[in-house]
Amino acid sequence: MYKRMPSRDHSAVVDVEESSALLQNSADVETTNPSWWLSFPHVIVATISSFLFGYHLGVVNEPLESISLDLGFSGNTLAEGLVVSTCLGGALIGSLFSGWIADGFGRRRAFQLCALPMIIGASTSLAGMLIGRFLVGTGMGLGPPVAALYVTEVSPASVRGTYGSFIQIATCLGLMAALLIGIPVKEIAGWWRICFWISTIPAGFLAFAMMFCAESPHWLYKQGRSADAEAEFERLLGGSPVKYAMVELSKLDRGDEADTVKLSELLYGRHFRVVYIGATLFALQQLSGINAVFYFSSSVFKSAGVPSDIANVLIGVANLSGSIIAMLLMDKLGRKVLLLWSFFGMTISMVLQVAAANTYVSGSGSLYLWLSVGGMLMFVLTFALGAGPVPGLLLPEIFPSRIRAKAMAFCMSVHWVINFFVGLLFLRLLEQLGPQLLYSIFASVCMTAVIFVKKNVMETKGKSLQEIEIALLPQG
């Protein structure tokens, strides 16, 4: 028999002895899935943070040459890498503290704290590039883990995969917006400054709209605010599924009275296995080479004779198309299947890039064009089918409720550390190693990811967070 939580408001939570009966009586309620449209507006507002993430990820792609000319470091690949990677360094700081902010202030307030440095940083970028990019980066680091937490915790199980895909779609739209807004940069002097400034508009809207969104019932319940949690479930699910949802919350929280989560518990404690899976997935995602494509696709396509504006549109369309397909399949095929085929497709794509590099050396220009452009677009498309959206959705699902926010913060920190070095060193490695060897390394990483997913990742499609947690509960 589980013991009751002493600090809870028990007026909204059923007794332990009644739980089994209530769960049985509510089974028919759960199988008739809650209305998706009640939680839909809250998810849409939350994904504005993902739009901003994508926008700032791609905003330096097209204007990078103009920025380097205006600021006097044209041709210096290390300085150009710093423009990219300074933002990623700030993202590492933001992600490190995201778990404590999300648990300490709540998910809604965390979104507002994510928007603030993005607004200040985008404005500061007009005067001090590196300072502004660093501030923007802190908001970028805070936003993705909070968005993943929030969408997971407010979505009905039946559409949680679909809603989780919205995060990737919003990121794609942000990338496309950055690439499209950057098109006039070669014709209009100083246009790159407008590219930074315009991002303050969605950031301001995110901070304002979050005041009207529901707070995560999971976070409220952990704070001992059971009545507030039930009220938010009413807003998100409608009336009939609320009691069932509250019973699930009570089952998830039993026995976890201590609120403090130590780093040692994540690194070698009883939840080490799920944290290891999450951190490794993010590491493999970044080492696959995807952000090298997003940061420097203009340079790669330029070498193939494709104008950068056309190349950027093609990249954006491939990314968005894959994300939409993933959204349609996430709750049908499942997370694991999409991950496996995504990483396998990325492996084939990188093999095509190696072949393209070999044909370039041999002087076959037209074949190089088709292999290089086709391989790059296939890489982005297959990434968006699984490797892009699934880790951010899967991790909040498999992490136990008690460590969810801080485990996400830890795994996102791994993500940003690797992202930082990819952004900083890609051009230098391309010069030193050559495209054949570098793309071969990326292909090997993608194939390693296929093997890792096959052996370690469980399927979470259609399961409640409580069912997933029980399945992964450490023995003993």
N, C-alpha and C positions, 0 to 999 in steps of 0.2 A: 504493500500500500504506500503510495506517495504521500509525503507530508505537505501540508498547505504552506503557502507563502505567508509569512507573518505580516508583511508590510502592505499587502494588497487591500484594495477596496473590494470586499467580498460581496457587496450588494449586486455586482454585475457578473459574478462568477459562480458557477454551480459548485456544489460540494463534490468531493471526490467520489463518494458513494453513488451520486446521481449521474456522474459523467458518462459511464458506459451506456446507461439507459438513454440518456439524451442523445449521445452519438448515434445509437441505433435508430432512435425515432427521427433523427435528422438526416438519416442516410438518403432518403428520397429527396430531401431539400437540396443536398449537395449534388446529387446526380442530375437534378434539373438546374444547370449552371446559372449562377447569378447573372443579371443583366450587365453586359460589357459596357454599355454606353454611360453608366453612372460613373465609372472610374476613368473613362476615356479622356475627359477634359483635364483631369489632374495629371494624367500621364503626358499629355501633349505639352502642358506648361513645363513639366519637369524636363522634357527632351529639348527645350530651348538651350539648356546648358550643354547638351551634346552638339547642337548646331553651332554654338560658340566655340566648342572644342574643335570641331572640324574646320571652322572658319580660320581660327588662329593657327591651326596646324598647316593650312595651305596658303595663308595670306602672303608669305614671303616667297612663294614659288616663282610666280611671274615677275614680281617687282624686284627680285634679289639683285639683278644686274643694275637697275636704276638706283637702288639703295647704295650699292657699293660705289657707283660713280659719284653720287651726291655726297657721300660721306668719305670719299677718298681712299678706299681700299680695293679698287677694281683689280681683279686678277689674283688677289690674295685669297687662296682657297681656305686657309685657316681662319681668316677674319670672316669670310662668308659663312663658314661653319659655325662660328660663334654667334652670328645673328640668329641662326636656327637653334643652336643648342642652348643658348642662354635662357630662352623660353622654356626649354625642357628641364633645365636645372631648377627653375622656379616651380615647374610642375612637380618635380620630385619633392620639394618642400611642402607644397600644397597637399600632395597625396599622403605624405608622412603624418600630417595632422588631421587628415580627413575623418578618420575613425573617431578620434576624440572629439572633434567638432560635431560630427553627426550624432554621437551618443550624448554629448554634453548639452548641446543647444537644440537638438531636434533636426529632423530632415528639412523642414521648410526653412528654418533659419540658416541652415548650412547652405542652401541654394542662394539665399540672399548674400551671405558672406562670400560665396563663390563669385557673384556678379560684381561686387564692389571693386576688388583689385583689377578686374577686367576693364571696368569703366575708367578707373584711374590710370591703369597701365596703358590702355589704348591712347589716351590723351597725352600721357607722358612720352609715348613713342615718337611724337612729333618733335620733341626737343632732345630727349636723351634715349637713343635707341635701345641700348642694352638694359638700362634701368626699366624702361617701359615694358620691354619683352619679358623681363624677369617677373614683374608684377602680374602681367597677363598670365604668365606661366603658373603662378600660384593659384589663380582661379581655375586654370585648365586642370591642374592636378587635383583640386578639390571637387570639381564638378562630376567627372565620370564615376567615381566610386559611390558618391551620394545618389546620382541618378540611378545607378544599378540597384542600390539598396531600396530606394523609394519605389521604383517601378515594380520590383519583386514583391515588396510588402503591401502595396495597394492593389495589385492585380488579382483577379480571380484565377484559380489554377488553370481553368480551361483555356484562357487566352494569355497566360503569362509569357509564353514563348513569343506570341505575336507582338505583345506590347514591348517585350524586351528587344525585339527587332526594330522597333521605332527608334531606339537609341542609335543604332547603326545607320538607319535611314536619315535621321537628323544630322548625324555626323557627315554623311555623304552630301547632303544638301548644303551644309556649311562649307565643305570643301569646294563644291561646285560654285557656290556664291563667291568664295574667295577668288577662284580662278576666273570667273566671268567678270567680276568687278575689277580684276587686275588687267584685263585686256587693253584698256586705253593707256597703260603706263608708259608705253614707248612713244605715244603721240603727244601726251600732255605732261609737261614738266611738273614734277612734284606730286604726281597722281598717287604715288605709293603712300603719301601721307593721308590721303582721303581713304585709302583702303583700310588703314588702321582706325581712323576716326569713326567710320560708319558702323563699326562693330559695337559702339556704345549704345546704339538704339535697342537691339535685342537684349543686351545685358540689362539695361534699365527696365525693359518690359518684364524680364524674368523676375527681377527683384520686386516689382510692383504686383505682378499677378500671383506670386506665391502667397501673398497675404490672404487670398481668397481660396486657396487650395486646402485639401484635407491634410492633416498631419498623419504620419504613419501610425496606425493602431498598434503595431508591434512596439514602436518606441514608447508610445503612451503607456502601454501595459507594463513595460519594463520600469517606467517611472512610478508605478503604483497607481496610475490614473485609469482604472478599469472603466469607470463610467464614461470618461472622455473617449477611450478606445472604442467602446460600444457605439457611441454616438458617431464616430468617424466611420465605423463599419456600416452604419445606417446610410451614410452619404455615399459610400463606395459600392455597396453590395445590394442595397435595398433591405426590406424588413425581414423576409423569411430566413435567409442564410446567416443572420447575425449571431444567433445563439450557438450555432455550430462553429462559427469562426471563433467565438469567445472560448468555447471548450477547447478548441485546438490550441489557442494561445496559452490556456492554463496548463495543458499537457506539455507544451514546449518549455514552459518556464519552471516547472516543478523541479526541485532539487538544485536550482542554480541561484541560491540566495546571494552569493557574493557578486557584486557588480564589477569589481576590479579584474581586468584581464591583463596579465603580465605578458611581456614579450616572450618569456621562456615557455609559456603555455602554447604559443604559436610555433616556436622553433623546435621544441622537443617534448611538448606535453601530450596529453591524450588526444588532442585534435591535430597533431602534427601531420597526419596523412592527408587530410583534406586541404590543409594549408600548402603542403608540398605539391599537391595536384594543381591547385590554383596558381601558385607562383611559377611552376614549370610551364603551364599553359601560356601564361603571359610572356614568359621568357622566350618560348618557342615562337609565339606570335610575332614578337619584335625582331628576333634573329632571323626570321624568314626573309627579311629585306623589304617588307611592305612600306615602311616609312621612308626608306631610301627612294622608293618609287614616287611617293607623294611629294617629298621635298625637292627631288632633283629630276622629275620626269621631263621637264622642259629641256634640260641639257641632254638627256638620253635621246629624246625624239629629234632634237636639233641635229644630232650626229647622224640620224637616219634621213635627214632632209625633210622632215615634217615640221611645218610651222608650229610654233609653241602654242598659239591660240587654238588651232585645230587639235593638237595633241591633248591639251588640257580639257577640252570639251569631250574628247573620246574617253579619257580617263574617268571624267565625272559621270558620263553616261554608263560606262561599264560598272563603276562602283555602285551607282544607284540601282541599276538593273539587277545586279546580284543581290543587293540588300532587299529589294522588293520580292524577289523569288524566295529568299530566305524567310522573309516574313510569312509568306504563304505556306511554306513547308515546315516551319519550326514546330508547330503543334500537330503536324501530321506525321512526318518522318521521324522527328525527334532531334535532340541536340547532338547526340553521338554520331549518328549517320552523317549529318551535315558537316561535322568536324572532320570525319575521316575522308570524305570525298573532297572537301575543300583543300585540306593539306596535300592530298594526292594530286589534285589538279594544279596546285601551286608548284609541286615538284616538277611536273611535266612542263609547266610554263618556264621555269628556270632552265630546264634542259634546252628548251627552244632558244633561250637567251644565249646559252653557251654556243649552240650551233650558229646563231646569228653572228656572234663575235668571231667565230672561226671563218665564216664566209666573208666577213669584213676584211680580215687579214688576207684572204686569198683574192680579194678584189672583186667579188661578185656583189655589186651594189644593189641590184633589184631584189635578189634573194635575201640580202641582209635587211632590206627595208621591210619585206613581208614577215620574216622571222622575228625581227626585233619588235616591230609594232604589234604584230599578232601575239607574240609571247607576252609582251607587257600588258596588253589588254586582257588576255586570258588570265594572267596572274592576278590582276585587280578584280576581275569578275569572280574567279574562284575563291579569292580571299573574302569577298563580300558575302559569299554563300554560307560561310561557316566560321572560318578562323577570325573574321572580324567581329560579328555579332555574338557568337556563342559564349566565349569566355566571360564577357561582362554580364551575361545572363546566368550562366551556369554557376558561377562562383557564389553569388548570394543565395542560390538555391541549395547548394551543398554545405555551406557554412552553417553551423549551429547558431541559433538566434543569439546566444549569449556573446559569441565572439564575432558575429557577422560583420559589424562595422569596422572593427580593428583588423580583422583578417583581410578585409577588402583593402584597407589602407596599406597593409604590409605588402600584399600582392601587387597593388598598383605602384608601390615604390619600386619594386623589382622591374615592373614595366617601364617606369620612367628612367631608371638608371641605364637600362639597355638602350632605350630610345635616345637618351642623351648622347651616348657614345656612337650610335649609328649616325645621328645627325652631324656630329662633330667630325667623324673619321671617314665617312663614306667616300667623299671625293678623293681624299688622300689615299685610301685603300685602293680605289679604282685606278689611281695613277701608279701606285707601287706594285699591286698584284696583277693588274690587268683584268678585263671583264670576264675572260674565260674562267680564271681561278675563283674570282669573287662570286660569280653567279653559280659556280659549282658548289661553293660552300653553302650558299643560300638553298640550293636544291637538296643538299645533304641534311640541312636543318629541317626542311619541310618533310622529308622522308622519315626522319627521326620522330617528328611530331605524329605522323601516321601510326607508327609503332607504339608510341607512348599513349595515345588516345585509345587505341585498341585494347591495351592492357590495363589501363587505370581509370578511365572515365566511365561512370555509370549513367544510365539514361534517366532523365527526370521528367520526361514528357507526361503531362496529365496528373502528376503526383502533387499532393499538397506539401507545403514546407514541412509539416509535422511528419508525414510519411517518409520524406527524404531523410530527415534528421534521424529518425528511428533506424532506417536501413543502414546509415553510416555510423551509428552510435558505436564508440569503441567498446570492445569486450573487456569485462573485468573491472 
